[in-house]
Amino acid sequence: VILSRNEHKQQEMKRAINDKRVKFMLGDVRNMNDVLSACSYCDVIVHAAAVKRIDAAEENPIYATEVNIRGTENVMMAANQNMIQKVIYISTDKASRPHTTYGATKYCAEQIVRKTQYNVFAPSVIRYGNVLDSTGSVLKIWEKQYKYNKTISVRDKEMTRFFWHVSEAVEVVLNEIGNEKPDDLIIPEMKALNIYDMAKYIYPDAEIKITGITHNEKIHEELYPGYSSDKFVVAPKDHVGINKWLKENR
């Protein structure tokens, strides 16, 4: 069962999957009835719904709070009422010592999942970094910028971020679904990239424009205190995720 608000993405997903066993439901995690309805078909829930863009969350903090925190509360309550076997919450490295509204709301949601007592299941939180080419990914932004005038924007020349390929993220989630003894917080090992070097690697003939940090972003993210992205940087040519993405898209 796919529960989401975006009918266009659902239509694209229907065409891509083309499997009658998959049920698509338009709804919103802020609406308890929508969540209860979706849960009635499920044994396992993967909760990934969120306001994910940092700028959107900063400029719409009430909305971000309603989706990221209240929506998570609704999912957990609905799971309990429907006797769901397992709930997996998808979090972010920005929840570790958060600096932004997005990070703060995701940290609060983590706490709701991990610290609330549930009668029928033991939920898990999976916290990881950036998924290459996902919705809102810097790769999609750069692609549009490059096509327009071959000028790519980077916030700071020293900025680093954790990255992996979507297949790596999916594998971790699927492994946790099959885990008979779930952990309450899963933080997989990830490698990081310098954003400036990453841009030059993907678009070697592009002009790189440094735009400056916005919305109180960190120069370096961390998966947990001490696991900072600047300490796990590899050269783009050695990063498995970015090279897999390039092979698929070039």
Buried (B, 14 or more C-beta within 10 A) or exposed (E): EBBBBEEEEBEEBEEEEEEEEEEBEEBBBBEBEBBBBBBEEBEBBBBBBBBBBBEBBBEBBEEBBBBBBBBBBBBBBBBBBBEBBBBBBBBBBBBBEBBBBBBBBBBBBBBBBBEEEBEEBEBBBBBBBBBBBEEEBBBEEBBEBBEEEEEBBBBBEEBBBBBBBBEBBEEBBEEBBEEEEBEEBBBBEBBBBBBBBBBBBBBEEBEBEEEEEEBEBBBBBBBEEEBBBBEBBBEBEEBEBBBBBBEEEE
